[in-house]
Amino acid sequence: MADAEAKLDRQMRKGLLGLAALSALAGTAQHGYALAQSLHAVFGASVPEGTLYPLLSGFEEAGWVATEWDTSRPGPARKVYRITDSGREALQRLGARFEVLAGAIQEGLS
């Protein structure tokens, strides 16, 4: 992959990270590591903690996710992220916007 293409690919993945994270949380509540693994499966690359956790913090501040501590397993408690109704609404709006943009790009390619 040429340098310019690789750079554009990284920017595209970074731009879609929030939408992908909300979408993953819409399926099931997850702790950060499990979410990172879900996103790795989507993007084919790892998502650094320094990127993921600030994103989740921003979602929490926006009211899009709520957190709770999972103490059901041995070892330290894990913070679990769950999408809220507000987060589902945001996901719906952002997903619709993504579909419009993707459609416009596809039309331009035809």
N, C-alpha and C positions, 0 to 999 in steps of 0.2 A: 504494500500500500504506500503510495506516495506521501511525503510529509504533509502536504496540504490536505489530502484526503483523510489522513489519520487525525489531523487536528480537527477537521470538521466533524469526523465521527465522534471524537471525545466530547466536543461541544454539544452535539446532538444528544448523546447519552446523558450528559450532565443536565441538559434542559428537560429531558423527559424523566429524570430520576424522581422528582416529586410526584408526578402523575403515576408512575409505576409503583411507588411506595404506598400511596393512598389506595391504589387498586389492590395491591397485595393485602393491605390491612382490611379492605372491604370484605375479603374472603374469610379472614380469620384473624383474631387478635394474635400478636406475635411479640416475642421479646426481640431485642435489637439484633442479636446474632442470627436468629432464625430469619428475620427480615432481610438481613444482609445476604444470607444464603438464597433466599427467594429472588432477590434482585440480581444476584450473580447468575442465576439460571436464566433470567430474562436478558441480561446485557452481555453475558459471556465474559464478564470481567468483575473483579471484586470491587466493592464500594468501600472506600476507606472510612474508618470510624470517624475521622475528622470531618467527613462530609455527611455521613448518615445521621449522627446524633444531633448536630446543629439543625439539620433539616427537621428531624422529629421534634426538637425543642420549639422550632418555629410553628410547626403544626399544632403543638400543645398550646402555645400562646394564642394562636388564631382560633382555638376551640375546635379544631378538626380532629384531634385525637385526645383521648383521656388515658391516664396511666394508672396502673395498680401494681402492687408487688405480689409476685408469685412465690409463696413460701411452701408450696406443696412438695417440693423435691428436696432431698438432702443438699447441703451446701448453702452458699449464700443466696439470699433472695434475688430474684431477677425482676426487673421492671418490664411490664408487659404493656404494649401499646394497642389500643382499641379505637377504631374509627368511631366518631360520634355522628349524630344525624346531620350536624352542620358540615362535617367532613364528607359525608355521603353526598350532600347537596353540592359542595365544592367539586367533588370528583365528577359528578354529573355535568356540571357546567364546564369544567376543564376538559373532560372527555369529549364533550360536544364540540368545543373549540378545536381540539386536536383533530377530530374527524373532518371538520371544515378545512383546516390547514392541509391535512394529508390528502383530501380530495382535490384541493386546488393544485397541489404539487403533482398529483397523478394526472390531472387534466393537462398540465403544462408539459408532461412527458409524452403525451399522446400525439 
